[in-house]
């Protein structure tokens, strides 16, 4: 970069995609940090990768969701975080810390699926019929363009949705049967290496603490040290563009609103803009022990408004309504327990045979709310007081009645959700103690799985639209062939593609892992599917 280079990079959104873009612009494009500006509407970076004190319960903790990292597929993530010092050791990268931690604390679920009588099922029995195997193979072999906007239940028969395999896959990756068949196909191909170990989740890689503290905080520290300009409380209302795809298009102005009012940020001839689109945690609301989180349907926090505004300006800027338009198909409710002793965790360990942090997901496949929980490695937050522990869970059928609390999960208080969970575990004798010593924070997320919505070509814009000279899009709602949304990898990959293209970085992007091209991986996956027991 020449000494008279005055390029500025304006990044809209301080989630993991925006933060990654800033770090990559410094590391790989040589852009000085002070010329990089992150405009973030909230007062904290990290976007959906959060972990914090509960807004509903004093002294309690909450994570809205969790990301399960994976060794083979997360190549862009490992590449980025190999250059980011970890939270606790400046001489160790985040990537090396995660790998060392997972060598020491290995995930191997012994109670992946549980029935209505509290019995741990043999999850290695996938339960496939001959037809199930045939339909799965046909989906994987069908070109994506031929699937169009089909739903998953349009490519599988009813029996597939009764199999242990579907119960594990849907709760590991958050699929519902009405979601996109094309996206499920991408997941099968992207995570084919997980087929032989989906029942133990031994391929999962976890962070030492929650992902905000283990990944976002170190990245934020790095950006601050490099002088990156982060402006909290700054909302981008609109972006002006000039030109056409044929002649070349440029972003010329950002219209922003902050504590001082509304104003313009005019982009110079050498400036660039990176816009994050959409939000799966927009309009999140919280509940506590005695309260219920509200389900917001009218897009109050403006998490989708910028994309809505600019999408009206060009046919190839995507169609956000395809994703946020059906709240009832995409809403989720999660809950975080903050426990003042380890009585419940000890009982779970004795029941499952797993120590905290080694068991990954547990799912009650016959429960009315379709509950799942994860017991993380403790402490899950670096500042947790002694004898304080957390546990995270969620429900997939939040409009159905519980088996013990006879109301929909969406109408249940935190203590009622804890009551249902303790009864599902079969720990009835522990209920009173758990209620006395546990705070529950619940979170309602209207768009948590919106990125899996059935989509058509053009619903998601390209990272770098045709003819774009100085702007790009990033995040979970851009189109990158073959890669899979709802992953940290997708956000980092999109940021890398945007930065390298806009700033002319001559460095290869780590290629998408293709397990089917590895004969050993493909053979193991095939053997797993063929050997899976079931009623043929």
VENLINBEL-V673128 format. One record per residue. N is the residue number from 0. RES is the residue in three letters. PHI is phi in whole degrees, -180 to 180 (999 if undefined). OMEGA is omega in radians with two decimals (999 if undefined). BURIAL is b if it has 16 or more other ideal C-beta (glycine too) atoms within 10 Angstrom, else e. Layout:
# VENLINBEL-V673128
N RES PHI OMEGA BURIAL
N RES PHI OMEGA BURIAL
This chain:
# VENLINBEL-V673128
0 UNK 999 -3.09 e
1 UNK -73 -3.07 e
2 UNK -68 -3.13 e
3 UNK -98 3.10 e
4 UNK -74 -3.12 e
5 UNK -114 -3.12 e
6 UNK -58 3.03 b
7 UNK -119 3.07 b
8 UNK -115 3.12 b
9 UNK -104 -3.09 b
10 UNK -112 3.13 b
11 UNK -96 3.13 b
12 UNK 111 -3.13 b
13 UNK -103 3.02 b
14 UNK -76 -3.05 b
15 UNK -64 3.11 b
16 UNK -66 3.14 b
17 UNK -65 3.12 b
18 UNK -65 3.12 b
19 UNK -62 3.14 b
20 UNK -60 3.13 b
21 UNK -63 -3.13 b
22 UNK -64 -3.13 b
23 UNK -71 3.11 b
24 UNK -64 3.08 b
25 UNK -72 -3.01 b
26 UNK -68 -2.96 b
27 UNK -106 3.12 b
28 UNK -104 3.12 b
29 UNK 69 -3.13 e
30 UNK -80 3.14 b
31 UNK -60 -3.08 e
32 UNK -57 -3.10 b
33 UNK -69 3.08 e
34 UNK -97 3.12 b
35 UNK -112 -3.05 b
36 UNK -126 3.08 b
37 UNK -104 3.13 b
38 UNK -103 -3.04 b
39 UNK -124 -3.10 b
40 UNK -68 -3.12 b
41 UNK -82 3.12 b
42 UNK -105 -3.13 e
43 UNK -151 3.07 e
44 UNK -87 3.06 b
45 UNK 112 3.10 b
46 UNK 57 -3.08 b
47 UNK -78 3.09 b
48 UNK -87 -3.03 b
49 UNK -113 3.05 b
50 UNK -176 -2.97 b
51 UNK -160 2.98 e
52 UNK -68 -3.08 e
53 UNK -70 3.03 b
54 UNK -76 -3.06 e
55 UNK -107 -3.08 b
56 UNK -137 -3.14 b
57 UNK -63 3.13 e
58 UNK 82 3.13 e
59 UNK -105 -3.10 b
60 UNK -121 3.10 b
61 UNK -153 2.85 b
62 UNK -126 -3.11 b
63 UNK -70 -3.13 b
64 UNK -158 3.13 b
65 UNK -136 3.08 b
66 UNK -111 3.07 b
67 UNK -98 -3.13 b
68 UNK -76 -3.06 b
69 UNK -147 -2.99 b
70 UNK -65 -3.00 e
71 UNK -73 -2.95 b
72 UNK -84 -2.99 b
73 UNK -93 -3.02 b
74 UNK -72 3.12 b
75 UNK -68 3.10 b
76 UNK -62 -3.12 b
77 UNK -64 3.13 b
78 UNK -63 -3.13 b
79 UNK -63 -3.00 b
80 UNK -77 2.99 b
81 UNK -67 -3.14 e
82 UNK -108 -3.12 e
83 UNK -113 3.11 b
84 UNK -62 -3.09 b
85 UNK -74 -3.08 b
86 UNK -62 -2.99 b
87 UNK -101 -3.06 e
88 UNK -146 -3.10 e
89 UNK -66 3.14 e
90 UNK -90 -3.12 e
91 UNK -119 3.11 e
92 UNK -76 3.07 b
93 UNK -60 3.13 b
94 UNK -60 -3.13 b
95 UNK -67 3.11 e
96 UNK -62 -3.13 b
97 UNK -63 -3.13 b
98 UNK -65 3.12 e
99 UNK -66 3.13 e
100 UNK -61 -3.10 b
101 UNK -77 2.95 b
102 UNK -71 -3.10 e
103 UNK -85 -3.12 e
104 UNK -119 -3.03 e
105 UNK -89 3.08 e
106 UNK -78 3.07 b
107 UNK -159 -3.05 e
108 UNK -66 3.07 b
109 UNK -107 -3.14 b
110 UNK -142 -3.05 b
111 UNK -67 -3.12 b
112 UNK -126 -3.10 b
113 UNK -134 -3.10 b
114 UNK -95 -3.06 e
115 UNK -74 3.10 e
116 UNK -105 3.10 e
117 UNK 70 -3.13 e
118 UNK -91 3.07 e
119 UNK -78 -3.05 b
120 UNK -88 3.03 b
121 UNK -80 -3.05 e
122 UNK -73 3.09 b
123 UNK -71 3.01 b
124 UNK -85 -3.06 e
125 UNK -68 3.08 b
126 UNK 80 -3.11 b
127 UNK -71 2.86 b
128 UNK -95 3.08 b
129 UNK -59 3.14 e
130 UNK -65 3.11 e
131 UNK -59 -3.13 b
132 UNK -63 -3.14 b
133 UNK -65 -3.14 e
134 UNK -67 3.13 b
135 UNK -66 3.12 b
136 UNK -64 3.14 e
137 UNK -66 3.11 e
138 UNK -62 -3.11 b
139 UNK -64 -3.11 e
140 UNK -91 -3.12 e
141 UNK -87 3.09 e
142 UNK -58 -3.05 e
143 UNK -58 -3.09 b
144 UNK -64 3.11 e
145 UNK -81 3.12 e
146 UNK -81 3.12 b
147 UNK 57 -3.10 e
148 UNK -103 -3.14 e
149 UNK -64 3.02 b
150 UNK -83 3.10 b
151 UNK -61 -3.10 b
152 UNK -75 3.00 e
153 UNK -93 3.14 e
154 UNK -117 3.08 b
155 UNK -126 3.05 b
156 UNK -79 -3.06 e
157 UNK -57 -3.06 e
158 UNK -64 -3.11 b
159 UNK -56 -3.06 b
160 UNK -80 3.03 e
161 UNK -100 -3.04 e
162 UNK -78 3.03 b
163 UNK -60 -3.13 b
164 UNK -59 -3.13 b
165 UNK -63 3.13 b
166 UNK -60 3.14 b
167 UNK -76 -3.07 b
168 UNK -66 -3.08 b
169 UNK -65 -3.10 b
170 UNK -85 3.04 b
171 UNK -71 -3.02 b
172 UNK -111 3.02 b
173 UNK 79 3.09 b
174 UNK -92 2.92 b
175 UNK -115 -3.04 e
176 UNK -66 3.12 b
177 UNK -92 3.12 e
178 UNK -79 -3.03 b
179 UNK -68 3.06 b
180 UNK -65 3.12 b
181 UNK -64 3.13 b
182 UNK -71 3.08 b
183 UNK -62 3.09 b
184 UNK -58 3.11 b
185 UNK -59 3.14 b
186 UNK -64 3.11 b
187 UNK -58 -3.11 b
188 UNK -72 -3.10 b
189 UNK -72 -3.07 b
190 UNK -119 3.12 b
191 UNK -58 3.12 b
192 UNK -66 -3.14 b
193 UNK -87 -3.11 b
194 UNK -54 -3.09 b
195 UNK -72 -3.06 b
196 UNK -126 -3.12 b
197 UNK -65 -3.12 b
198 UNK -78 3.09 b
199 UNK -112 -3.08 b
200 UNK 57 -3.14 b
201 UNK -70 3.07 b
202 UNK -84 -3.12 b
203 UNK -72 3.03 b
204 UNK -118 -3.08 b
205 UNK -114 3.11 b
206 UNK -94 -3.10 b
207 UNK -61 3.06 b
208 UNK -111 3.01 b
209 UNK -59 -2.98 b
210 UNK -71 3.05 b
211 UNK -65 -3.11 b
212 UNK -74 -3.08 b
213 UNK -85 -3.09 b
214 UNK -124 -3.08 b
215 UNK -68 -3.10 b
216 UNK -61 3.08 b
217 UNK -60 3.12 b
218 UNK -67 3.12 b
219 UNK -63 3.10 b
220 UNK -60 -3.14 e
221 UNK -63 -3.14 b
222 UNK -64 3.11 b
223 UNK -62 3.13 e
224 UNK -63 -3.13 e
225 UNK -88 3.06 b
226 UNK 85 3.12 e
227 UNK -63 -3.11 b
228 UNK -87 3.14 b
229 UNK -108 -3.10 b
230 UNK -113 3.12 e
231 UNK -78 3.13 e
232 UNK 64 -3.10 e
233 UNK -121 -3.12 b
234 UNK -106 3.08 b
235 UNK -91 -3.07 b
236 UNK -86 -3.02 e
237 UNK -162 3.06 e
238 UNK -135 3.06 b
239 UNK -93 3.12 e
240 UNK -127 3.03 b
241 UNK -130 3.09 e
242 UNK 87 -3.12 e
243 UNK -133 3.08 e
244 UNK -58 -3.11 e
245 UNK -75 -3.07 e
246 UNK -95 -3.08 e
247 UNK 108 -3.11 e
248 UNK -117 3.12 b
249 UNK -134 2.91 b
250 UNK -83 -3.03 b
251 UNK -113 -3.07 b
252 UNK -159 3.00 e
253 UNK -107 3.06 b
254 UNK -100 -3.01 b
255 UNK -123 3.08 b
256 UNK -131 3.10 e
257 UNK -140 -3.07 e
258 UNK -63 -3.13 e
259 UNK -93 3.14 e
260 UNK 113 -3.13 e
261 UNK -101 3.14 e
262 UNK -160 -3.14 e
263 UNK -109 2.92 e
264 UNK -119 -3.13 b
265 UNK -79 -3.13 e
266 UNK -91 3.12 b
267 UNK -74 -3.08 e
268 UNK -63 -3.12 e
269 UNK -108 -3.08 e
270 UNK -85 3.14 b
271 UNK -131 3.11 b
272 UNK -132 3.08 b
273 UNK -122 -3.04 b
274 UNK -111 3.02 b
275 UNK -85 -3.05 b
276 UNK -110 3.00 b
277 UNK 71 3.12 b
278 UNK -160 3.11 b
279 UNK -82 3.11 b
280 UNK -112 3.05 b
281 UNK -59 3.07 b
282 UNK 60 3.02 b
283 UNK -65 3.07 b
284 UNK -128 -2.99 b
285 UNK -122 3.01 b
286 UNK -129 -3.12 b
287 UNK -124 -3.10 b
288 UNK -56 -3.02 b
289 UNK -116 -3.09 e
290 UNK -125 -3.08 b
291 UNK -122 3.13 b
292 UNK -72 3.14 b
293 UNK -74 2.99 e
294 UNK -93 -3.12 b
295 UNK -90 -3.12 b
296 UNK -117 -2.99 e
297 UNK -114 3.00 e
298 UNK 49 -3.03 b
299 UNK -79 -2.98 e
300 UNK -92 3.00 b
301 UNK 68 3.14 b
302 UNK -64 -3.13 b
303 UNK -110 -2.92 b
304 UNK -68 -3.13 b
305 UNK -63 3.12 b
306 UNK -62 3.09 b
307 UNK -55 -3.06 b
308 UNK -68 -3.07 b
309 UNK -77 3.13 b
310 UNK -65 3.11 b
311 UNK -74 -3.03 e
312 UNK -94 -3.11 e
313 UNK -156 -3.11 b
314 UNK -65 -3.07 e
315 UNK -101 3.07 e
316 UNK -94 3.04 b
317 UNK 91 -3.09 b
318 UNK -130 -3.06 b
319 UNK -60 -3.13 b
320 UNK -60 3.11 e
321 UNK -62 -3.04 b
322 UNK -109 -3.11 b
323 UNK -92 -2.94 b
324 UNK -73 -3.10 e
325 UNK -132 -3.09 b
326 UNK -59 -3.05 b
327 UNK -66 3.10 e
328 UNK -85 -2.99 e
329 UNK -124 -3.10 b
330 UNK -74 3.10 b
331 UNK -137 2.90 b
332 UNK -131 3.08 b
333 UNK -116 3.11 b
334 UNK -147 3.09 b
335 UNK -124 3.06 b
336 UNK -94 2.97 b
337 UNK -112 -3.00 b
338 UNK -105 -3.07 b
339 UNK -90 2.94 e
340 UNK -153 -3.04 e
341 UNK -104 -3.09 b
342 UNK -60 -3.12 b
343 UNK -68 3.14 b
344 UNK -65 3.10 b
345 UNK -62 -3.14 e
346 UNK -67 3.11 b
347 UNK -64 3.12 b
348 UNK -62 3.12 b
349 UNK -65 -3.12 e
350 UNK -69 -3.04 b
351 UNK -93 -3.01 b
352 UNK 84 3.13 e
353 UNK -109 2.95 b
354 UNK -77 3.12 e
355 UNK -54 3.12 b
356 UNK 93 -3.10 b
357 UNK -110 -2.98 b
358 UNK -103 -3.13 b
359 UNK 54 -3.02 b
360 UNK -73 2.88 b
361 UNK -124 -3.10 b
362 UNK -129 3.06 b
363 UNK -95 -2.92 b
364 UNK -73 3.14 b
365 UNK -106 -3.10 e
366 UNK -75 -3.11 b
367 UNK -59 -3.14 b
368 UNK -87 -3.04 b
369 UNK 51 -3.06 b
370 UNK -77 2.96 b
371 UNK -138 3.05 b
372 UNK -137 3.00 b
373 UNK -129 3.03 b
374 UNK -100 -3.08 b
375 UNK -78 2.98 b
376 UNK -64 -3.09 b
377 UNK -106 0.00 b
378 UNK -79 -3.12 b
379 UNK -87 3.05 b
380 UNK -125 -3.04 b
381 UNK -66 -3.09 e
382 UNK -103 -3.07 e
383 UNK -67 3.07 e
384 UNK -63 3.10 e
385 UNK -61 3.14 e
386 UNK 64 3.04 e
387 UNK -122 -3.01 b
388 UNK -140 3.11 b
389 UNK -129 3.10 b
390 UNK -150 -3.09 b
391 UNK -121 3.11 b
392 UNK -156 3.14 b
393 UNK -158 3.08 b
394 UNK -121 -3.14 b
395 UNK -100 -3.10 b
396 UNK -126 -2.93 b
397 UNK -79 3.07 b
398 UNK -96 3.09 e
399 UNK -92 3.13 b
400 UNK -76 3.05 e
401 UNK -72 -3.14 b
402 UNK -83 -3.12 b
403 UNK -117 3.00 b
404 UNK -99 -2.92 b
405 UNK -85 3.06 e
406 UNK -153 3.08 e
407 UNK -62 3.10 b
408 UNK -58 -3.12 b
409 UNK -63 3.14 b
410 UNK -109 -3.05 e
411 UNK -95 3.04 b
412 UNK -76 3.11 b
413 UNK -60 -3.14 b
414 UNK -68 3.09 b
415 UNK -69 3.07 b
416 UNK -66 3.06 b
417 UNK -62 3.11 b
418 UNK -60 3.11 b
419 UNK -60 -3.12 b
420 UNK -63 -3.12 b
421 UNK -62 3.10 b
422 UNK -68 3.09 b
423 UNK -62 3.09 b
424 UNK -72 -3.08 b
425 UNK 82 -3.10 e
426 UNK -100 -3.02 b
427 UNK -58 -3.11 e
428 UNK -69 -3.10 e
429 UNK -97 -2.98 e
430 UNK -61 -3.09 b
431 UNK -60 3.12 e
432 UNK -64 -3.13 e
433 UNK -62 3.14 b
434 UNK -65 -3.14 e
435 UNK -74 -2.94 e
436 UNK -113 -3.04 b
437 UNK -128 2.94 b
438 UNK -104 -3.09 b
439 UNK -120 3.01 b
440 UNK -112 3.12 b
441 UNK -106 -3.13 b
442 UNK -136 3.04 b
443 UNK -102 -3.10 b
444 UNK -126 -3.04 b
445 UNK -66 -3.00 b
446 UNK -123 -2.98 b
447 UNK -58 -3.14 b
448 UNK -112 -3.11 b
449 UNK -61 -3.11 b
450 UNK -69 3.07 b
451 UNK -93 -3.12 b
452 UNK -58 3.05 b
453 UNK -59 -3.00 b
454 UNK -132 3.06 b
455 UNK -117 3.07 e
456 UNK -55 -3.13 e
457 UNK 96 3.10 e
458 UNK -65 3.05 b
459 UNK -109 -3.14 b
460 UNK -79 3.02 b
461 UNK -65 3.06 b
462 UNK -59 3.05 b
463 UNK -116 -3.11 b
464 UNK -61 3.14 b
465 UNK -56 3.09 e
466 UNK 78 -3.13 e
467 UNK -68 -3.12 b
468 UNK -101 -3.05 e
469 UNK -142 3.13 b
470 UNK -141 3.12 b
471 UNK -154 3.09 b
472 UNK -114 3.14 b
473 UNK -152 3.10 b
474 UNK 108 -3.02 b
475 UNK -83 -3.04 b
476 UNK -118 2.99 b
477 UNK -105 -3.11 b
478 UNK -103 3.00 b
479 UNK -131 -3.06 e
480 UNK -53 3.02 e
481 UNK 80 -3.13 e
482 UNK -86 -3.01 b
483 UNK -119 3.11 b
484 UNK -73 -3.11 b
485 UNK 64 3.09 b
486 UNK -134 3.01 b
487 UNK -62 3.14 b
488 UNK -58 -3.11 b
489 UNK -63 3.13 b
490 UNK -64 -3.13 b
491 UNK -68 3.10 b
492 UNK -59 -3.14 b
493 UNK -64 3.11 b
494 UNK -64 3.14 b
495 UNK -65 3.13 b
496 UNK -63 -3.13 b
497 UNK -65 -3.09 b
498 UNK -66 -3.11 b
499 UNK -64 -3.14 b
500 UNK -72 -3.08 e
501 UNK -66 -3.01 b
502 UNK -101 3.03 b
503 UNK 65 -3.13 e
504 UNK -78 3.13 b
505 UNK -95 3.14 e
506 UNK -146 -3.09 e
507 UNK -69 3.01 e
508 UNK -80 3.11 e
509 UNK -52 -3.08 b
510 UNK -68 3.08 e
511 UNK -63 3.13 b
512 UNK -67 -3.13 b
513 UNK -120 -3.07 e
514 UNK -61 -3.13 b
515 UNK -66 3.10 e
516 UNK -86 3.07 e
517 UNK -95 -3.06 e
518 UNK -55 -3.11 e
519 UNK -70 3.12 e
520 UNK -64 -3.14 b
521 UNK -62 -3.13 b
522 UNK -67 3.13 e
523 UNK -65 3.13 b
524 UNK -64 -3.14 b
525 UNK -64 3.12 e
526 UNK -61 -3.14 e
527 UNK -61 -3.12 b
528 UNK -68 -3.11 b
529 UNK -74 -3.10 e
530 UNK -88 -3.14 e
531 UNK -59 -3.09 b
532 UNK -78 3.12 e
533 UNK 174 3.14 b
534 UNK -87 -3.14 e
535 UNK -83 999 e
